[in-house]
Amino acid sequence: MLPEDAKTRCKEALDKVMEQSQVDDHFHLTNPDDRPMPYSNEVFKEAALQWLIKTDQPIAAFEHPSFLNMINIASRATHSVKILSQHQMCDE
């Protein structure tokens, strides 16, 4: 190899190594509305009230031992809580 050619190839290789790599292809934009809302007592209270109203539950349902037990169990979940529909429960 000619010395000048070797220097050129070495410089090209070094330039290639020093280029900033792109990670754009690995990331995708998400719709903020698709993300679950972070937990807060206010958000939980609002969701519980909506459930109470939409399912026509008595206010005492919040004080029922079975409801409190269910909430206590769900509060210890470390990843998420998945609630199955009646149809999904029958399929399992």
N, C-alpha and C positions, 0 to 999 in steps of 0.2 A: 504494500500500500504506500502511496505517496504521503509524505508527512503532512502536507496541506489537507489532503483528503481525510486523514486520520483525525486532525484537529477539528475539521468541519463536522465529521460524524460524532465526535466526542461532545462538541458544543450542542449539536442538535439533540443528542440523548440527554444531556444535562438540562437543556431548555424544556424538554418534554417532561422530565421528572419534576421540575420546578413549577409547572403549570398548576393552577388551582383546579382541583377536580370538581365536577359538578354533581350535586346530589338531588337536583331538581326532579329527576325522573323517579325518585324513590318516595317523594312526598306528594300528597294530594290534598287539595283544599277541601275542607268540610263545611257543611252548612251549620252555622251556630245553633240553629233550631233543632238539629238532629242530636245534639249533645244532651245528655241528661242534666237536669238542673242540680247543682250542688246541694247537699243536704243543709237545711237549717230548720230550726224549730218552727219558724213561721211558715215555711214551705210545706212542712209535714202537717201542720195544723190545718192549712188551707186544703191540702189533699184529703185529709180525714173528713173535714167538713163537707167537701164536695161529694165524697163517697156517702156520707150520712144522708145528704139531701137527695142525691140522684137515686139511691137505692131505698129511699123512704124508710130509713132506720129510725128507731126511737133514740133520743139523746142518751138514754141509759145504756145503749149499745157500747159506748166508749168506756163504761165502767164495768162491763160484763167480764168475769174472770177469763173466759175463753178468748175474748178480744185482747185483753191485756197480756195473756200468755203468748198469743200470736205476735203481738208487737214486740214483746221482750225477746222472743226467738229471732225475729227479723232484725232486731237492733244489734245482734251479735254476728250478723253475716259479715264476712270479710271481703267478699267480692261483689256479689249482687244477690238479689232475691228474684226468683222467677216464679210467677204465679200462673199456674196452668188453668185453662178453661175446663169446664166439665167435660167437653168432648176430648180434650187432650188427656185428661185423667183416665178416662175410660179406655183409651188406646194403650196406656202403659201397663 
